[in-house]
Amino acid sequence: MSFNDHDDAADLGRARVVVDEAGAAGLARRPWQHPGQPASDGDLVRFTAWTARDARTTDPAVVGAGLRLLASARAELDQSEAGLLFAARGAGMTWTQIADALGLSSAQAAQQRLNRVLTRVTGPDTES
């Protein structure tokens, strides 16, 4: 694994191609995707897990590509979670209501959750 952003992006691109060639290119477009927009890394990881359900026919290269995409898929999910938390607050939900929806025990836990997600999304040195 490289520590160079350009090389990292190229590695992710190659992993996406491997999973697409394994059949993910045929996935139905999600309603929120623009025409021609590729599948999200989260969808590619789920597709990879689905194709790996039979060990006799599992291609290690495809599984490896899916594993390579995990960190990017997690980042996508963190961004979605942050957006939903902000949307919940914007819609007038209290922190207690948000905590209940998340299965957390307190409003403070929900606020801490947002802070952790924002740290993952923006990085520890960025003010949120």
N, C-alpha and C positions, 0 to 999 in steps of 0.2 A: 504494500500500500504506500502510495506517495503522499508527501506532505505539501506538494505543489498543487495549487487550486486548478491549474490547467490540466495537469495529469489526472487529478481526482475527477474532474468533469469528464475527461475522456474515458476513464474507467467506468463511470456510471453510464455513459453513452453506450459503451460496448456491452455492458450488462443488460441494458434495455433492449439492444438489438438481439442478444441471445434469447431473451424471454419472448420478445416479439416473434422471432423466427420459430419458437417452440409452439406458437399458436396464439399468443396474446394479441397479436396484431388484429385478430379477428374478433376481439371483444366488442360487444355493443357499446356504442357511445353513451355516456351518462347524460342525463338531461341538462346538466350545467356545463357540459363541455361544448366548446365551439367546434364547428365542423373542421375536421383535420387536426384537432388537438390530440396529442397522444394520450394514452392511458396514464393515470397517475402511478407513481411508484408504489403506492399502497395497493392499487389494483394489480400491478405486476407481481408484487410479493404474494398476494392472495392467489393469483393464477398459478404461480410457481408452486405454492403449497398444495394446491388442488392437483396439479399434474404429478406431484411427487407422492400421491396416495398409494401407488403400487410400486413397491421396491424393485420388482422385476423389470419394469419399463422406465424407471426413473433415470434421467440423464444427469449425471453429476455436474456437468457444465451448466445446465439450466438451474439446478439447485444452487450451485455456487453463485450464479448471477443473481438469483433471488436473494441470497444472503448478502451479497454486495449492496443490494438496494434497500436493505432493512433500515439503515440509518437515515436515508433520505425519506423513506416512508414514515418513519417516526417523526421527522421534522414536519412533514405535511400534516400529520395528525395533530402535532402540537400547535401548528398555525390554525388549524380548524378549531381546536379547543379554545385557543385564545379568542378567536373571532366569536365563538358561541358565548363565551363568558362575557365579553363586551356587549354582545347583542342582548343577553339576558339582563344585564344592568340597564342598557338603553331601553329595554322594554318594560322597565319598572320593577323587575324582580328584586327582592331583597336578598342579602347574602344568606339568610336562613333558608329561603326558598331554593336558592342555587345549591346550597349544601345538601338539602333534601334530595334534589334532582340528581346530584352526583353521588348520593349515598354516603355523604360525609356527616360527621357528628356535630359540627358547629359552623356558624357563620365565619368564625376566625379560620377554621380549616379550609373553607372555600376561598377566602381571601389569600391564604398562604398558597393554595393550589394555583391561583392565578399568578402569583409572584413567581412560583417555581416554573410554570409554563413560560412566562415572559422571559425569564432568565435563559431557558433553553432556546427560545425563539430568537432573542436579540443578543444573547451572550451576557456573561457576568459583568462585563465592564460598561454596559450600556444602561443609561438611566431609562426607566420605563415610564 
